[in-house]
Amino acid sequence: MKKTAKPILSFSETRSCSDILLTDGFCGFKTDAAELLASLLRDMAADMKSASVALTVSADQENTYETCFADAAGKLCSMRYSVVKEKDDLRAWVIVNKKGRVVGGFDAEEQFDFKQILKIARKASCAVCVPVEFPGGITGSLIALRKDGDRRFIKSDERKLAAIAERMNSLLLTTLLLNKYQTRTGQLESFMRVSALINSSLELDVILDSVLRIATHLVGAEASSIMLVNEESKDVFFKTTIGSKAKKLKRFKLELGKGIAGWVALNGLPALVPDVRKDPRYSAHIAKKINFVTRNILCVPMKVKNHIIGSIEVINKIGGRGACFDNEDLYMLSAIASQAAIAIENSHLYNQAITDELTGLYTFRYFQTSFQRAFRRAGRRESSISLLILDLDNFKAFNDNYGHEMGNHLLRAIAEPLRDCVRDSDVVARYGGEEFVIILPDVDKKSAVEIAERIKAEIGTMKILDVKLGKLGVTCSIGVASYPEDATDEEALFFNADKALYKAKSDGKNRVRAYK
């Protein structure tokens, strides 16, 4: 039987999978792209413990798709196929519905026809498939296949493949752009700086500001902004802005679907607008309010796992009245947006990992890491560090009398005075239950006791309101210990602060005790 697959080393008029990704803006390095795709697909197959992984994209004809996969020799192959009904093909179904699907066994699955899939891996018996979306509105899917005798795919494999797909998208775009701009040293260095920033330990605001400045310079724009979607209020707000009117923009918001940025945030597609006067999506009300003249706009979406989280918008191409953004600018900005989205997602996941869900304070695990780091820093600098351990008095009785929901309400309310009484550089964490810990770097014992007294007073006067029960309050006890006078290591400092808390409790509660 004649094979239908052929290596993608040259291109005919038929648009192959790589061709679709490349000729719409990525030109001049097709062989490099083929090698990159083949390498990525081989690595993904190994990660997924699969016989093969294939990338499929919508072709230029209706109900027609192009699939790329690495053959046994490691070369990238392409197959074009058509479907009568998209719901009958697993990959087409995933692309159209934009959601993943696990097929535990081909024999038991009645919805899909697997004849085309079996051309990729002849003995395949199960599959997991997830959607992929590239800049320019190019949609596709990533499918992993296993053979008889291999472990069947489960739901967790779908999540794993989705994460791999996102990294593939970012890596592919980054590598293609580095190849494309390799003769333009300044731009290459700038783009490498973006990648370095994304993987740095800097605060998110610092990363986004730096990334936006690099993007603005690369595409040559007068002004720019990173806008994020507020899911609750259904609008987009300015997170980071650059330009002569940057500060004035921060107070404005855009309704989803309104204006260019609102349209991009709603539809998840880029917008290349050479003349805003001719584009009905453009809304001039913000520009008029800040007295800014807008000529042209380029705006691209930021996505995480196909979920739109915001956009990057650049305004007014530098170079005179006739200058406009082009496809090179579109793909450059799209790649940067992909990197920025990763930074935002990493920050979100990190904040979730270190934040107590109920109170919004830091978790005890984060406290442990921060405490070790702060204690060692104090040792190197020969400076002070103090630790407070706080426990709400009679909290069990409060829960028994008023219910756990009121108890949770109280714990959430306690977080505010705890934050208000300390500095931004201090660490306030929930130890567990009704106990809290506070790290006070560069604070001696006398000052720490004063802070503890202030916290105790604030909590003692705080009341939460219940419609039926009226105003309810609680008191607290706090133990204080400090380095270097109370301990020589972090374990001893924590133990002695806990002993001081026990002393405060045994002395009658609602008081502060320092370790002696």
N, C-alpha and C positions, 0 to 999 in steps of 0.2 A: 504493500500500500504506500502510495506516495505521501511523504510528509508535507504538511501544510505550513510548518514553521520554517522561518529563514532568519539568519543572523541579521541584525540591523547594523550594517556597517556602511551602507550607502542608502540613499533615499530616492524613490521614484516619485511620480506624481501622487501615488496613493499615500495618504497621510497615515504614518505608523504611530504607535503609542508615543515613542520618543519624539516623533515629528510634531505631534499635536502639542506636546509640552514645550518644544524648542522653537518651532518656526513662528509661533505667536509671540516672539520677542527674544527668545534665546537662540541666537544664530551663530554659526561659525565654529562650533566645537561639538558637532554631533557625535563623533566617535568617542570623545571623552565622556559625553553624557551616557552613551550606550554602556561603556565600561563601568561608569558609576552606578547606573541602574542595575546592571548585572551583579555587581558586588553587593549592593544593598539588598537585593532580592535573595542572594545566597546567604547573607548574614541573617536575614529575617527568617529564612527557612530553618536555619540552625537554632535560632532563638526559640522558634515555635515548635521545635522538634518535628518538623514537617517534611514530607517528601518534596514539596514545592510550594513557593509563594509567588503569586502572580498579581501584577498591577493591571487593571482594566480601566479605560477611559472611554467616554462617549466620543464617537467619531463624527465626521462631518455630514453623515446621512442619517435620516431618522431610523431609529431602532437598530443602529449599527454600532458595534463596539470594537475596540482594539485592545488586545491583551499582550502584555510583555511578561516574559519569564526567562530565567536562566536555564539553558539546556545542560546535559550531562557534562559537556566540555567547559561549561562556565560562560558561554557566549549568550548574549541577549537575543532572544527570539521574539517574533511578533506573529500574531494570528488575528485576522479580522473576521468577524462573524456577525450575522444578523439574526434577529429574533422576530417571530410573528407577534408575540405578545410579551411585553417586558415582565409581566408577572410570572411568566413561565421559566425565566432564567434567573438564577440566584444572584449573579453579579448585577444584572440590570435592575432587579428588584431592589437591591441594596442602594444602588445609585439613585433610583427614582424616589425611594422612600427615605433616603438619608438616615438609615439606621442599620445597625448590625444584625446578623442572623447566624445562629449556630445550627448546623445540620449534623445530627449525631450519627446518621447512617443513610446512605443514598437509597438503599433498598426499601427503607420504611418511609421515605419522603415522597409524597404523591404530588406536591405542588410543582416541583421544578424538574426540568429536563437536564440531565447532566452530561449529554453527549459531547458538548463543546469543552466542558471542564475536563473530561477524561482524555482529551487530546493533550492536555498539559501534563497530567500524571495518570497513565493508563490504569493503574491499579488503585486509584484513589477510592476511598469508601466513605469518608466524612470530610466536612469542611466547616470553616468559620470565615465569615466575610464581613468587612467593615467599610463604611464610606470614607472617601478621601476627597478633599477639594483643594484645587490649586488656584493661584491668582489668575484673574482674567475670566473667571466663571467656569473653568474647566473642572468637570466633576468626574469622579471615578470611584473605584473600589479596590480593596486589597483582600485577596483570598489566600488562606493557607489550607493545604490539603494533606491528609494522612491516608496511609494505605491500610489494608486488612491486617489485623494483628497489632496495630499501633493503638495507643490509648485514644478513646473517642474524645472529641472536643467537648468542653463544657462552657458555661457562661463566663467563668473567670478567664478563659482563653480569649473570649471576645474582647474583654477589657484590656488584656495584655496586647492583643493585636492592634487595638485602637491607639494605645500609647505608642507602640512601635510605628504605626502609620504617621502619627503626628511628628515624631522625631525624624522619620524618613522625609516628610514634606519639608521640614526646616533644613535638614542637612542637604537635600537635593537642591533646594533653591540657593542655599549659601554657596555650595560648591560650584554650581553653574554660574553664579554671579562672579565668584572669584576667578573662574576661567575667563569669563566674558571681559572682565575689566583688568586682566593681568598686565596689559600694556599701559594701564593708566595708574601709575604707582600711588598717587595721592588717594585715589578712590579705593584702591585695594587696601591700603593701610587703614583707611577710615572704616571700611567694612569689617576688617579684622578687629578693630577696636570695639565695634558693636558686639561681636561675638564674645570678646573678652569681658565686656561689661555685663552681659547677660549671665555669665558664669561667675561673677564676682560676688563678694559678700556685702556689697554696698546696700544702703537702704533703697527701697523701690523708687522713691521720689527722685533720688540722686541718679539712679540708673536711667529712668525715663527722661529726665531733663537732658542728660548727656546723649542718650540715643536720639532724641529729637533734634538736638543741635547738630549732630553728625548727619542725620537725614536731611535736614534743611540745607546744610552745606553741600551734600552730595548732589541733590537735585537742583540746587540753585534757586531757592525760593525766598521771597521777601518775608513771609510769615508762616507760621505752622502751629499745629496743636495736636495733642493726643486727647481724645475724648473717650469717656467710658460710659457704658450703659448702666442706668439705674433700673433694675428689674422691677422694683416696687412702684416707682412713680412713672415708669414707662417713658423716660426721657434720657437724654445724653447730656453730660456735663463736662466742662473743660478741666482736665486733670493737670495738664502741662501745656504751657503756651510760650511762643517765642515771636518777637516782633515788636514794632513800635507801640502797638495797642494791647500788648499781652496782658498787662495787669487789669485792664478794663474788661477783658473777656471773661474773667473768672466768675463774675456775678451772673452770667447768662446760662440758660439751659435751652436745649432744643427738644421739641417733641419728636418721638420716634416717627420717622417717615417724613418729617418736615425739613426742608433745606437739603443741601447735598450731603452733609454729614449724617443727618437724620435718616435720609434715604439709604445710605450705605449701611448704617447701623441696623436698619430694619431688614434689608434685603440680603446683606452679606456679600454684595458685589462691589467691585471698584467703580469709581466714577472719574473719567478723564474729561474735563470740561474746558475746551479751548477758549470759549467765550460765554461767560455766565449770562450775558444779556439774551442769548439764544436758547438757554436751557430752562425749561419750565420748572425744574426741580429747585432751582436756585431761589433762595429767600434773602432779600437785602435788608431785613429789618435790623439785624444786629450790626451790620456794616454801617448803616445810617446812624445808629445810636452812638457808635464810637468814632464816627467820621472817618471811615476807612474805605478806600476805593478798591473793589475787587474786580480783577480782569479775568483771571482763569484759575481753575482749581483742579487739584488731583487729590482724591481721597480714596483710601483703601481700608478694608475691614481688618480687625484683629479678631482671631478666632482661637478658641480652645476646644478641641474635640468637636469641631463643627458647630460650636456654640459661639455666637457673636458677643464679644465682650466690649467692643468699642471700635475706634477707627483712628487712623493717622491722616491728617489733612494738611496739605501744603498749598499756599496761595501765592499767586503772581510770580511766574517764572522770571528770573532776573535776565536781562539782556535786551531791554527795550520793549516798546508797546507791542511789537509783533511776535515776541518770544512766547512760546507755549510749551507746556509739559508734553512729553512724548512717551512712547511705549517703553523705552529704556528706563525712563524715570518711574513708570508704573511698576515694572518688575523689580527695580531696585527698592522702591518704597514698600512693595509687597513683601519682599524678603525681610526687610527691616521690621515690618509689622508682625511677621511671623515670629521673629526673635523677641520683639517686645511683648507679644502675647505669652510667650514662654516665661519671661521674667515676671509678668503679672500673675500667671498661674502658680509659678514656684513660690511667689510671695504669699499668695492666698493659701496654698497647701501648708506652707511653713507656719503661717499665722494660725491655721486650724490646729496644727500639731502642738503648738506651744500655748494655746489659749484655752482656758477652762470654759466649757460650753455654757455653764450656768451663769457665772459671774463676769466673764470677760477678762478676768485677771489671768496671769500666767499660770501654767500648770506646775505641779511639784517637780516633774522631770526637768522642765526648763529652769526652775529654781536651783536644782542640784547642779546643773552645768554652770549656771551663772555664779553660784556661790563658790564653787571651786576656782573659777577664773578670777573672781573678785578677790578671794582670799589670797591667792598666789600673787596677784598684782600688789596687794597691800604689803605682802612679805618682801617683794622686790623693792618697793618704794619706801619701805619702813614707815608706812602710814597706818592710820586706824581703819577699822571696819567694824560695824556693829550689826547685830542681828536681833530682830524682834520676832517673838512667836506669840500670836494672839489667839485667844479662844473665847467664843461667845458664851456668856454665863447662862446656865439653865436652858440651853437650846433644846434639849430633849423634851423638857417640860413644855416649852413653847410649841414644839411640834405636836405633842400630845393634846394640848389644849386647843390649838387653833388649826391644826392640820398641816400636812406636808406642803401643800401648795402655798400657804402663808409662810411656811418656813423657807421655801425656795425664794419667795418674794423678798423676804428679809435678807437672805444671802446676797441676792442681786443688788439690793439697796446698800448693803454694807460696802460694796466695792467703791462707791463714789467717795465717801469720806476717807477711805484708805488711800486712794489716788491723790485726793486734794491735799492731804497732810504731808506728802513727801515730794521729792524732786522727780523730774522726768528721768533722771539717770538712776534712780533707785528702782529696785525690783520688788514688786508686790505679787505674791503668788498664793493660790489656795492650796493649803497643805492637805486638806481632805476633810470632808464633813463640814464642821463649823470652825475649823482652825485655819489660820493664815500665817504666812511668814513674810518678813520684809528685810531685804538687804540694804544697808545704808553704808556705801563706800565713803571713805574719808570723813566719817562721823565718829567722834569720840564718845565715851560712855555717858558723860554729863549731857551732851547734846542729844544723844539717843534717848535718854530718859525723858527729856523735855518733849521730844517728838512723840514718844509713846503716851505721855500724859495728854498731849493735844489730841491724839487719835482717840483715846479713851473718852475724853470730854465730848468730842464730836459724835461718837457712837451713842454715848449716853443721852444726848439731847435729840437724837434722830428718832423720828416716828414714821411708821408706815400706816396708811389709812385704809381701813376696811369699812365697807358700807354698813355692815351689821355690827361689827365689833368695835368700831371707832378707831382711835389712835392706839397703835401698839408699838412698844419699844423693847429694847434689850440693852444689857450692859456687857462689858467685856473685861477680861483679865489679860495682862501682857507681861511676858518675861523678856528681859534685856540682858545681853552679854556682849562684850566687846573684845577685840584684839588690839593690842597685845596683852592687856592686863588679865584677861580671864581665860585665855587658851593659847596654845602654841600651834594648833592645827584646826582645820575646819570641822572635823568630827567633834572635837572637844568643845568648840565654840557652840555648835548646834546643841550638844548635850547640856551644856551649862545654861543656855537660854531656855531650854525646856525645863530644867530644874528651877529656874527663876519663875517660870510660868506656874509650875506646881506650887511654889511658895505663895504666889499671888492668890491662887485658888484656895489654898489652905488657910490663908489669913483672912478670908471672908469674901473673896471675889471683888469685882469692880475696882481693881487697883493695879498699879504698875509695880513690879519688883525687879531690881537689878541683881545680877548674880554677885554673891559675896563669897 
